[in-house]
C-alpha cells in the first residue's frame, strides 16, 4: 500500500513539474533609485521593488496565452508599462533593464519589437 501511495505521489510530482505554469521576469536596476514592480497600473504602494544597482526575478504564475502586464514606477511615477503573453515573455527571456541617462529613465526589455 505504501509503495502504491509513493508511486502516485511521484507521478503527480512529475506531472506537475512538467506543467510548471509560470515564468520568471527579471528587472535589472542600474540606477540610484528604488524601482517598484507591479502587475497592474495605478498601484501606489511598493512592496515588490528592486534596490539600486541590483536585480530581482519575480515568479509570475501564468499559462502561455495569459497576458501579463508589467508596470515599473519610481517614487510613484510610471517609467515603464508593457504587456505580452506569458509565452512571449518566456520566449524573449523576460528581462527588463532600467537605466538613467541625462536625468531621464531609459527602460528596455527583452521583448524588443513584436
N, C-alpha and C positions, 0 to 999 in steps of 0.2 A: 504494500500500500504506500509506504514512504517513497519507494522508487517511482511509482506512478506519479505521485504528487511532485516529486523532484523533477521528473521529466516534463510535466505540464508547466511547471514554473520556468524551467529553462527554455522551453519552446515559446512561451509567452514573452519572456525577456528578449529572445532573439527576434521575434516578430515585431515587438515594439521598437527595438533599436533599429531595425531595417526601415521602419516608417518614420523615424525621428522627425517629427514635424517642427520645423523652425530653422532659423538661421542666426548667425551672429553678425551684428552690424558694429563695425569698429569706427570710432571717432578719434582722430588724432588732433590734439590741440597744440599747435605750435606758437600760441600767443601767450601773453602775460595775463590773460583774463580767464575767469571761470566760465566755461561753456556749458549750458544746460541742454539736455536731450529730452525731447518729448515725442510722443506718438500721436499727438493731436495739437492743433493750434489753440491759442487763447489761454494757455496754462501759465499761471503766474509763479507758482512755486518751482523749486529747482532741486527735487530730491535726487534726480539722476543727473550727474554732472561729470565733467572732465576737468580736472585741475590743470592749471597752466603747465605747458610742456610735458604733457602726459597723454596716454591713450587708454581708452576703455572699450571693451567689447560687450554689447548688450545682447542677451538672448531674446529673440522675438519668436513667439510661437505662431506659426502660420503654415499654410499649405501653399503649394506652388502658385495657385491662382489668386490667393488673397492679396489685396492691395495694402501696402504698408506705407504710411506717411511718416516721414521723419522731419521734425522741426527743431532747429537749434536756435537758442537765444543767448544773449549776453546782457545782463542787467535788465531783463525784460524786453529787450529789443530783438526782434526776429532777424537773424542773419542768414538763415537758410531754411528752405522748405522744398521738399521733393517727394514724390511718391512713385512707386513702381510695384509690380507684383513681387511676391516673395521669391518666385523663380528668377525674375530679372535681377533682383538684388543679389541673390545667391550666385547666379551665373557671372555677374560683374565683379564679384569679390567683396561686395558690401563694405566699402571703405569710404570714409569722408574725412577730408583734411581741412582744418581751419588754420588760416594764416592771416597776418596783418601786414599791409603794405600802404605806406603813405597815409596812415591813420584809418584806412578802410579795411574791413574784413573781406578776405578772399577765401571763398569756400569752394572746394572742388570735390567731386565724388567719382567713384569708380563706374557709375552708370554711363558717364560720357553722354554722347548724343544717341538717342534711340530713335 
